[in-house]
Amino acid sequence: MPKMKTHKATKKRVRLTASGKVKHRGAGTSHLAVRMSSKRRRNLRGTRVLAEPPTRAIQDCLRGNSY
C-alpha cells in the first residue's frame, strides 16, 4: 500500500508549532481593507493559534494521514 500524501492546500495555509498547536493567518486580510478601521487592520496582522477542536484533523492532514 502506498504512503498517504500530505494535504497540500492545508500545508499552504497553516503551520504546526513544536508543541503541535496550529498557527494560521487571520481571515479578512487579503483585500478590501480600506473600509476597516486602522485598529482592526492592525489587529489582523501576524498569525494566531487555532482553537482546539479542529487541531487534530489538521495535524492528520499535514502528517499524511487520511482525513
PDB file with one MODEL, atoms N, CA, C and O in Angstrom:
MODEL        1
ATOM      1  N   MET A   1       0.843  -1.185   0.000  1.00  0.00           N
ATOM      2  CA  MET A   1       0.000   0.000   0.000  1.00  0.00           C
ATOM      3  C   MET A   1       0.888   1.248   0.000  1.00  0.00           C
ATOM      4  O   MET A   1       1.836   1.328   0.781  1.00  0.00           O
ATOM      5  N   PRO A   2       0.590   2.223  -0.867  1.00  0.00           N
ATOM      6  CA  PRO A   2       1.444   3.412  -0.948  1.00  0.00           C
ATOM      7  C   PRO A   2       1.274   4.322   0.272  1.00  0.00           C
ATOM      8  O   PRO A   2       0.333   4.189   1.054  1.00  0.00           O
ATOM      9  N   LYS A   3       2.217   5.241   0.397  1.00  0.00           N
ATOM     10  CA  LYS A   3       2.160   6.195   1.502  1.00  0.00           C
ATOM     11  C   LYS A   3       0.988   7.156   1.312  1.00  0.00           C
ATOM     12  O   LYS A   3       0.552   7.415   0.190  1.00  0.00           O
ATOM     13  N   MET A   4       0.487   7.679   2.433  1.00  0.00           N
ATOM     14  CA  MET A   4      -0.556   8.702   2.368  1.00  0.00           C
ATOM     15  C   MET A   4       0.103  10.033   2.035  1.00  0.00           C
ATOM     16  O   MET A   4       1.190  10.333   2.531  1.00  0.00           O
ATOM     17  N   LYS A   5      -0.546  10.824   1.205  1.00  0.00           N
ATOM     18  CA  LYS A   5       0.024  12.097   0.800  1.00  0.00           C
ATOM     19  C   LYS A   5      -0.406  13.210   1.752  1.00  0.00           C
ATOM     20  O   LYS A   5      -1.488  13.167   2.338  1.00  0.00           O
ATOM     21  N   THR A   6       0.465  14.204   1.890  1.00  0.00           N
ATOM     22  CA  THR A   6       0.140  15.404   2.658  1.00  0.00           C
ATOM     23  C   THR A   6      -0.914  16.199   1.912  1.00  0.00           C
ATOM     24  O   THR A   6      -0.882  16.268   0.683  1.00  0.00           O
ATOM     25  N   HIS A   7      -1.848  16.798   2.636  1.00  0.00           N
ATOM     26  CA  HIS A   7      -2.877  17.634   2.029  1.00  0.00           C
ATOM     27  C   HIS A   7      -2.264  19.001   1.744  1.00  0.00           C
ATOM     28  O   HIS A   7      -2.075  19.801   2.661  1.00  0.00           O
ATOM     29  N   LYS A   8      -1.950  19.275   0.466  1.00  0.00           N
ATOM     30  CA  LYS A   8      -1.168  20.448   0.094  1.00  0.00           C
ATOM     31  C   LYS A   8      -1.885  21.767   0.368  1.00  0.00           C
ATOM     32  O   LYS A   8      -1.238  22.759   0.706  1.00  0.00           O
ATOM     33  N   ALA A   9      -3.199  21.795   0.229  1.00  0.00           N
ATOM     34  CA  ALA A   9      -3.930  23.043   0.489  1.00  0.00           C
ATOM     35  C   ALA A   9      -3.819  23.433   1.962  1.00  0.00           C
ATOM     36  O   ALA A   9      -3.709  24.614   2.293  1.00  0.00           O
ATOM     37  N   THR A  10      -3.851  22.439   2.836  1.00  0.00           N
ATOM     38  CA  THR A  10      -3.701  22.707   4.264  1.00  0.00           C
ATOM     39  C   THR A  10      -2.276  23.157   4.564  1.00  0.00           C
ATOM     40  O   THR A  10      -2.066  24.064   5.369  1.00  0.00           O
ATOM     41  N   LYS A  11      -1.322  22.542   3.932  1.00  0.00           N
ATOM     42  CA  LYS A  11       0.079  22.879   4.161  1.00  0.00           C
ATOM     43  C   LYS A  11       0.369  24.335   3.802  1.00  0.00           C
ATOM     44  O   LYS A  11       1.198  24.977   4.447  1.00  0.00           O
ATOM     45  N   LYS A  12      -0.306  24.860   2.780  1.00  0.00           N
ATOM     46  CA  LYS A  12      -0.091  26.237   2.357  1.00  0.00           C
ATOM     47  C   LYS A  12      -0.707  27.246   3.322  1.00  0.00           C
ATOM     48  O   LYS A  12      -0.301  28.408   3.345  1.00  0.00           O
ATOM     49  N   ARG A  13      -1.676  26.815   4.114  1.00  0.00           N
ATOM     50  CA  ARG A  13      -2.435  27.756   4.934  1.00  0.00           C
ATOM     51  C   ARG A  13      -2.084  27.749   6.415  1.00  0.00           C
ATOM     52  O   ARG A  13      -2.329  28.736   7.108  1.00  0.00           O
ATOM     53  N   VAL A  14      -1.518  26.663   6.909  1.00  0.00           N
ATOM     54  CA  VAL A  14      -1.248  26.567   8.341  1.00  0.00           C
ATOM     55  C   VAL A  14       0.161  26.043   8.589  1.00  0.00           C
ATOM     56  O   VAL A  14       0.822  25.516   7.694  1.00  0.00           O
ATOM     57  N   ARG A  15       0.595  26.205   9.834  1.00  0.00           N
ATOM     58  CA  ARG A  15       1.901  25.703  10.254  1.00  0.00           C
ATOM     59  C   ARG A  15       1.767  25.159  11.668  1.00  0.00           C
ATOM     60  O   ARG A  15       1.064  25.733  12.500  1.00  0.00           O
ATOM     61  N   LEU A  16       2.443  24.049  11.934  1.00  0.00           N
ATOM     62  CA  LEU A  16       2.409  23.466  13.270  1.00  0.00           C
ATOM     63  C   LEU A  16       3.558  24.012  14.108  1.00  0.00           C
ATOM     64  O   LEU A  16       4.679  24.166  13.622  1.00  0.00           O
ATOM     65  N   THR A  17       3.265  24.302  15.376  1.00  0.00           N
ATOM     66  CA  THR A  17       4.311  24.693  16.309  1.00  0.00           C
ATOM     67  C   THR A  17       4.984  23.430  16.843  1.00  0.00           C
ATOM     68  O   THR A  17       4.546  22.317  16.551  1.00  0.00           O
ATOM     69  N   ALA A  18       6.033  23.603  17.615  1.00  0.00           N
ATOM     70  CA  ALA A  18       6.759  22.460  18.158  1.00  0.00           C
ATOM     71  C   ALA A  18       5.884  21.637  19.100  1.00  0.00           C
ATOM     72  O   ALA A  18       6.053  20.422  19.204  1.00  0.00           O
ATOM     73  N   SER A  19       4.947  22.299  19.787  1.00  0.00           N
ATOM     74  CA  SER A  19       4.079  21.580  20.725  1.00  0.00           C
ATOM     75  C   SER A  19       2.842  21.009  20.043  1.00  0.00           C
ATOM     76  O   SER A  19       2.011  20.385  20.703  1.00  0.00           O
ATOM     77  N   GLY A  20       2.703  21.212  18.717  1.00  0.00           N
ATOM     78  CA  GLY A  20       1.590  20.632  17.978  1.00  0.00           C
ATOM     79  C   GLY A  20       0.411  21.557  17.787  1.00  0.00           C
ATOM     80  O   GLY A  20      -0.603  21.150  17.218  1.00  0.00           O
ATOM     81  N   LYS A  21       0.518  22.813  18.256  1.00  0.00           N
ATOM     82  CA  LYS A  21      -0.574  23.754  18.031  1.00  0.00           C
ATOM     83  C   LYS A  21      -0.538  24.206  16.575  1.00  0.00           C
ATOM     84  O   LYS A  21       0.488  24.089  15.905  1.00  0.00           O
ATOM     85  N   VAL A  22      -1.674  24.728  16.090  1.00  0.00           N
ATOM     86  CA  VAL A  22      -1.784  25.126  14.690  1.00  0.00           C
ATOM     87  C   VAL A  22      -1.825  26.644  14.595  1.00  0.00           C
ATOM     88  O   VAL A  22      -2.693  27.287  15.185  1.00  0.00           O
ATOM     89  N   LYS A  23      -0.874  27.218  13.843  1.00  0.00           N
ATOM     90  CA  LYS A  23      -0.851  28.658  13.607  1.00  0.00           C
ATOM     91  C   LYS A  23      -1.431  28.931  12.226  1.00  0.00           C
ATOM     92  O   LYS A  23      -1.181  28.181  11.283  1.00  0.00           O
ATOM     93  N   HIS A  24      -2.208  30.009  12.109  1.00  0.00           N
ATOM     94  CA  HIS A  24      -2.803  30.350  10.824  1.00  0.00           C
ATOM     95  C   HIS A  24      -2.930  31.854  10.696  1.00  0.00           C
ATOM     96  O   HIS A  24      -2.816  32.586  11.679  1.00  0.00           O
ATOM     97  N   ARG A  25      -3.164  32.304   9.487  1.00  0.00           N
ATOM     98  CA  ARG A  25      -3.363  33.717   9.214  1.00  0.00           C
ATOM     99  C   ARG A  25      -4.833  34.034   9.419  1.00  0.00           C
ATOM    100  O   ARG A  25      -5.698  33.245   9.039  1.00  0.00           O
ATOM    101  N   GLY A  26      -5.121  35.173  10.012  1.00  0.00           N
ATOM    102  CA  GLY A  26      -6.499  35.549  10.277  1.00  0.00           C
ATOM    103  C   GLY A  26      -7.293  35.809   9.012  1.00  0.00           C
ATOM    104  O   GLY A  26      -6.734  36.207   7.990  1.00  0.00           O
ATOM    105  N   ALA A  27      -8.569  35.588   9.079  1.00  0.00           N
ATOM    106  CA  ALA A  27      -9.429  35.831   7.923  1.00  0.00           C
ATOM    107  C   ALA A  27      -9.638  37.328   7.722  1.00  0.00           C
ATOM    108  O   ALA A  27      -9.548  38.113   8.666  1.00  0.00           O
ATOM    109  N   GLY A  28      -9.918  37.708   6.485  1.00  0.00           N
ATOM    110  CA  GLY A  28     -10.235  39.091   6.183  1.00  0.00           C
ATOM    111  C   GLY A  28      -9.031  39.979   5.975  1.00  0.00           C
ATOM    112  O   GLY A  28      -9.140  41.197   6.113  1.00  0.00           O
ATOM    113  N   THR A  29      -7.874  39.403   5.644  1.00  0.00           N
ATOM    114  CA  THR A  29      -6.663  40.217   5.486  1.00  0.00           C
ATOM    115  C   THR A  29      -6.236  40.382   4.031  1.00  0.00           C
ATOM    116  O   THR A  29      -5.271  41.092   3.748  1.00  0.00           O
ATOM    117  N   SER A  30      -6.937  39.740   3.113  1.00  0.00           N
ATOM    118  CA  SER A  30      -6.455  39.715   1.730  1.00  0.00           C
ATOM    119  C   SER A  30      -6.741  40.996   0.959  1.00  0.00           C
ATOM    120  O   SER A  30      -5.854  41.518   0.284  1.00  0.00           O
ATOM    121  N   HIS A  31      -7.948  41.503   1.046  1.00  0.00           N
ATOM    122  CA  HIS A  31      -8.306  42.682   0.257  1.00  0.00           C
ATOM    123  C   HIS A  31      -9.474  43.398   0.921  1.00  0.00           C
ATOM    124  O   HIS A  31     -10.020  42.922   1.917  1.00  0.00           O
ATOM    125  N   LEU A  32      -9.852  44.537   0.366  1.00  0.00           N
ATOM    126  CA  LEU A  32     -10.936  45.382   0.883  1.00  0.00           C
ATOM    127  C   LEU A  32     -10.658  45.874   2.303  1.00  0.00           C
ATOM    128  O   LEU A  32     -11.578  46.020   3.109  1.00  0.00           O
ATOM    129  N   ALA A  33      -9.386  46.127   2.600  1.00  0.00           N
ATOM    130  CA  ALA A  33      -9.018  46.563   3.946  1.00  0.00           C
ATOM    131  C   ALA A  33      -9.242  48.059   4.154  1.00  0.00           C
ATOM    132  O   ALA A  33      -9.174  48.540   5.285  1.00  0.00           O
ATOM    133  N   VAL A  34      -9.508  48.798   3.082  1.00  0.00           N
ATOM    134  CA  VAL A  34      -9.667  50.250   3.195  1.00  0.00           C
ATOM    135  C   VAL A  34     -10.874  50.598   4.064  1.00  0.00           C
ATOM    136  O   VAL A  34     -10.863  51.602   4.777  1.00  0.00           O
ATOM    137  N   ARG A  35     -11.886  49.787   4.002  1.00  0.00           N
ATOM    138  CA  ARG A  35     -13.102  50.100   4.759  1.00  0.00           C
ATOM    139  C   ARG A  35     -12.977  49.775   6.247  1.00  0.00           C
ATOM    140  O   ARG A  35     -13.835  50.168   7.037  1.00  0.00           O
ATOM    141  N   MET A  36     -11.911  49.055   6.641  1.00  0.00           N
ATOM    142  CA  MET A  36     -11.725  48.725   8.052  1.00  0.00           C
ATOM    143  C   MET A  36     -11.055  49.871   8.787  1.00  0.00           C
ATOM    144  O   MET A  36     -10.368  50.694   8.182  1.00  0.00           O
ATOM    145  N   SER A  37     -11.259  49.919  10.086  1.00  0.00           N
ATOM    146  CA  SER A  37     -10.561  50.903  10.902  1.00  0.00           C
ATOM    147  C   SER A  37      -9.089  50.496  11.016  1.00  0.00           C
ATOM    148  O   SER A  37      -8.747  49.328  10.827  1.00  0.00           O
ATOM    149  N   SER A  38      -8.234  51.449  11.320  1.00  0.00           N
ATOM    150  CA  SER A  38      -6.811  51.162  11.456  1.00  0.00           C
ATOM    151  C   SER A  38      -6.570  50.166  12.573  1.00  0.00           C
ATOM    152  O   SER A  38      -5.692  49.310  12.466  1.00  0.00           O
ATOM    153  N   LYS A  39      -7.342  50.271  13.643  1.00  0.00           N
ATOM    154  CA  LYS A  39      -7.188  49.367  14.777  1.00  0.00           C
ATOM    155  C   LYS A  39      -7.492  47.931  14.364  1.00  0.00           C
ATOM    156  O   LYS A  39      -6.780  47.005  14.755  1.00  0.00           O
ATOM    157  N   ARG A  40      -8.542  47.747  13.579  1.00  0.00           N
ATOM    158  CA  ARG A  40      -8.910  46.397  13.161  1.00  0.00           C
ATOM    159  C   ARG A  40      -7.867  45.807  12.223  1.00  0.00           C
ATOM    160  O   ARG A  40      -7.526  44.629  12.330  1.00  0.00           O
ATOM    161  N   ARG A  41      -7.354  46.634  11.292  1.00  0.00           N
ATOM    162  CA  ARG A  41      -6.304  46.153  10.387  1.00  0.00           C
ATOM    163  C   ARG A  41      -5.044  45.785  11.153  1.00  0.00           C
ATOM    164  O   ARG A  41      -4.400  44.781  10.848  1.00  0.00           O
ATOM    165  N   ARG A  42      -4.693  46.582  12.135  1.00  0.00           N
ATOM    166  CA  ARG A  42      -3.507  46.330  12.937  1.00  0.00           C
ATOM    167  C   ARG A  42      -3.634  45.014  13.708  1.00  0.00           C
ATOM    168  O   ARG A  42      -2.671  44.255  13.817  1.00  0.00           O
ATOM    169  N   ASN A  43      -4.817  44.756  14.234  1.00  0.00           N
ATOM    170  CA  ASN A  43      -5.030  43.526  14.995  1.00  0.00           C
ATOM    171  C   ASN A  43      -5.090  42.279  14.117  1.00  0.00           C
ATOM    172  O   ASN A  43      -4.950  41.167  14.626  1.00  0.00           O
ATOM    173  N   LEU A  44      -5.293  42.440  12.817  1.00  0.00           N
ATOM    174  CA  LEU A  44      -5.322  41.301  11.908  1.00  0.00           C
ATOM    175  C   LEU A  44      -3.934  40.904  11.410  1.00  0.00           C
ATOM    176  O   LEU A  44      -3.781  39.878  10.746  1.00  0.00           O
ATOM    177  N   ARG A  45      -2.924  41.712  11.727  1.00  0.00           N
ATOM    178  CA  ARG A  45      -1.575  41.383  11.294  1.00  0.00           C
ATOM    179  C   ARG A  45      -1.060  40.134  11.999  1.00  0.00           C
ATOM    180  O   ARG A  45      -1.514  39.788  13.090  1.00  0.00           O
ATOM    181  N   GLY A  46      -0.114  39.473  11.365  1.00  0.00           N
ATOM    182  CA  GLY A  46       0.534  38.342  12.004  1.00  0.00           C
ATOM    183  C   GLY A  46      -0.309  37.079  11.971  1.00  0.00           C
ATOM    184  O   GLY A  46      -1.240  36.953  11.176  1.00  0.00           O
ATOM    185  N   THR A  47       0.033  36.153  12.844  1.00  0.00           N
ATOM    186  CA  THR A  47      -0.654  34.867  12.884  1.00  0.00           C
ATOM    187  C   THR A  47      -1.297  34.663  14.240  1.00  0.00           C
ATOM    188  O   THR A  47      -0.970  35.351  15.208  1.00  0.00           O
ATOM    189  N   ARG A  48      -2.212  33.712  14.300  1.00  0.00           N
ATOM    190  CA  ARG A  48      -2.847  33.379  15.574  1.00  0.00           C
ATOM    191  C   ARG A  48      -2.949  31.874  15.686  1.00  0.00           C
ATOM    192  O   ARG A  48      -2.859  31.152  14.693  1.00  0.00           O
ATOM    193  N   VAL A  49      -3.137  31.414  16.905  1.00  0.00           N
ATOM    194  CA  VAL A  49      -3.229  29.978  17.164  1.00  0.00           C
ATOM    195  C   VAL A  49      -4.680  29.538  17.018  1.00  0.00           C
ATOM    196  O   VAL A  49      -5.595  30.194  17.515  1.00  0.00           O
ATOM    197  N   LEU A  50      -4.872  28.434  16.338  1.00  0.00           N
ATOM    198  CA  LEU A  50      -6.204  27.904  16.093  1.00  0.00           C
ATOM    199  C   LEU A  50      -6.781  27.288  17.364  1.00  0.00           C
ATOM    200  O   LEU A  50      -6.035  26.790  18.208  1.00  0.00           O
ATOM    201  N   ALA A  51      -8.096  27.319  17.503  1.00  0.00           N
ATOM    202  CA  ALA A  51      -8.766  26.712  18.651  1.00  0.00           C
ATOM    203  C   ALA A  51      -8.565  25.196  18.631  1.00  0.00           C
ATOM    204  O   ALA A  51      -8.214  24.624  17.599  1.00  0.00           O
ATOM    205  N   GLU A  52      -8.785  24.563  19.759  1.00  0.00           N
ATOM    206  CA  GLU A  52      -8.518  23.135  19.920  1.00  0.00           C
ATOM    207  C   GLU A  52      -9.305  22.188  19.001  1.00  0.00           C
ATOM    208  O   GLU A  52      -8.688  21.299  18.413  1.00  0.00           O
ATOM    209  N   PRO A  53     -10.633  22.326  18.842  1.00  0.00           N
ATOM    210  CA  PRO A  53     -11.400  21.263  18.166  1.00  0.00           C
ATOM    211  C   PRO A  53     -10.883  20.825  16.793  1.00  0.00           C
ATOM    212  O   PRO A  53     -10.762  19.621  16.573  1.00  0.00           O
ATOM    213  N   PRO A  54     -10.570  21.730  15.856  1.00  0.00           N
ATOM    214  CA  PRO A  54     -10.123  21.235  14.544  1.00  0.00           C
ATOM    215  C   PRO A  54      -8.638  20.892  14.467  1.00  0.00           C
ATOM    216  O   PRO A  54      -8.158  20.475  13.414  1.00  0.00           O
ATOM    217  N   THR A  55      -7.908  21.061  15.558  1.00  0.00           N
ATOM    218  CA  THR A  55      -6.464  20.862  15.524  1.00  0.00           C
ATOM    219  C   THR A  55      -6.077  19.449  15.118  1.00  0.00           C
ATOM    220  O   THR A  55      -5.161  19.274  14.316  1.00  0.00           O
ATOM    221  N   ARG A  56      -6.744  18.446  15.646  1.00  0.00           N
ATOM    222  CA  ARG A  56      -6.381  17.049  15.354  1.00  0.00           C
ATOM    223  C   ARG A  56      -6.545  16.737  13.865  1.00  0.00           C
ATOM    224  O   ARG A  56      -5.693  16.074  13.274  1.00  0.00           O
ATOM    225  N   ALA A  57      -7.629  17.209  13.262  1.00  0.00           N
ATOM    226  CA  ALA A  57      -7.865  16.934  11.841  1.00  0.00           C
ATOM    227  C   ALA A  57      -6.792  17.581  10.977  1.00  0.00           C
ATOM    228  O   ALA A  57      -6.348  16.991   9.992  1.00  0.00           O
ATOM    229  N   ILE A  58      -6.376  18.780  11.337  1.00  0.00           N
ATOM    230  CA  ILE A  58      -5.350  19.475  10.559  1.00  0.00           C
ATOM    231  C   ILE A  58      -3.995  18.793  10.718  1.00  0.00           C
ATOM    232  O   ILE A  58      -3.243  18.676   9.750  1.00  0.00           O
ATOM    233  N   GLN A  59      -3.681  18.346  11.925  1.00  0.00           N
ATOM    234  CA  GLN A  59      -2.440  17.609  12.134  1.00  0.00           C
ATOM    235  C   GLN A  59      -2.411  16.350  11.287  1.00  0.00           C
ATOM    236  O   GLN A  59      -1.368  16.003  10.732  1.00  0.00           O
ATOM    237  N   ASP A  60      -3.535  15.663  11.179  1.00  0.00           N
ATOM    238  CA  ASP A  60      -3.601  14.460  10.356  1.00  0.00           C
ATOM    239  C   ASP A  60      -3.383  14.788   8.876  1.00  0.00           C
ATOM    240  O   ASP A  60      -2.709  14.039   8.168  1.00  0.00           O
ATOM    241  N   CYS A  61      -3.947  15.897   8.410  1.00  0.00           N
ATOM    242  CA  CYS A  61      -3.758  16.295   7.017  1.00  0.00           C
ATOM    243  C   CYS A  61      -2.280  16.567   6.720  1.00  0.00           C
ATOM    244  O   CYS A  61      -1.769  16.191   5.665  1.00  0.00           O
ATOM    245  N   LEU A  62      -1.612  17.219   7.653  1.00  0.00           N
ATOM    246  CA  LEU A  62      -0.225  17.582   7.426  1.00  0.00           C
ATOM    247  C   LEU A  62       0.729  16.400   7.574  1.00  0.00           C
ATOM    248  O   LEU A  62       1.808  16.396   6.981  1.00  0.00           O
ATOM    249  N   ARG A  63       0.343  15.411   8.351  1.00  0.00           N
ATOM    250  CA  ARG A  63       1.210  14.252   8.555  1.00  0.00           C
ATOM    251  C   ARG A  63       0.953  13.159   7.517  1.00  0.00           C
ATOM    252  O   ARG A  63       1.629  12.131   7.513  1.00  0.00           O
ATOM    253  N   GLY A  64      -0.034  13.385   6.632  1.00  0.00           N
ATOM    254  CA  GLY A  64      -0.281  12.405   5.585  1.00  0.00           C
ATOM    255  C   GLY A  64      -1.246  11.315   5.998  1.00  0.00           C
ATOM    256  O   GLY A  64      -1.344  10.295   5.315  1.00  0.00           O
ATOM    257  N   ASN A  65      -1.960  11.498   7.092  1.00  0.00           N
ATOM    258  CA  ASN A  65      -2.982  10.525   7.473  1.00  0.00           C
ATOM    259  C   ASN A  65      -4.276  10.873   6.744  1.00  0.00           C
ATOM    260  O   ASN A  65      -4.454  12.005   6.295  1.00  0.00           O
ATOM    261  N   SER A  66      -5.162   9.916   6.630  1.00  0.00           N
ATOM    262  CA  SER A  66      -6.429  10.200   5.970  1.00  0.00           C
ATOM    263  C   SER A  66      -7.248  11.149   6.830  1.00  0.00           C
ATOM    264  O   SER A  66      -7.090  11.181   8.050  1.00  0.00           O
ATOM    265  N   TYR A  67      -8.118  11.917   6.198  1.00  0.00           N
ATOM    266  CA  TYR A  67      -8.946  12.870   6.937  1.00  0.00           C
ATOM    267  C   TYR A  67     -10.362  12.779   6.476  1.00  0.00           C
ATOM    268  O   TYR A  67     -11.223  13.503   6.977  1.00  0.00           O
TER     269      TYR A  67
ENDMDL
END
